[in-house]
Each structure stands twice: as structure tokens, then as C-alpha cells.
Amino acid sequence: MWRGDKSDLGGAGEYAIKISSVSKCKAKPDVVHASNTVTGAKSGLTNIPVTP
């Protein structure tokens, strides 16, 4: 679970938090909360839906 993190990728990275395999953690999935922030990411905060 990610909550309240701040990232600045300086334009070098695609996502601040990239989940590589959601199929292996179906019982306890990764959660990225909207309280995380990122600047300078090419594609955004994360590649999974954000939880409020």
C-alpha cells in the first residue's frame, strides 16, 4: 500500500509507482492512494487505478 509519498522523476521515468504483476497478488492487491503525488513522470502516478 502506498500512501502520502512525493516523487519527482525529472522526466526520466514513466510512473512513480509501477505495479509489474497484479496477477500474483489477487488475495491482497497493491493499493495506490490519491494522497501520493508525482511531478516529472512521463505517464503519471501509477499504472493501476488510484484509490481515493
Buried (B, 14 or more C-beta within 10 A) or exposed (E): EBEEBEBEBEEEBEBBBEBEEEEEEEEEEBEBBEEBEBEEBEEEBBBBEBEE
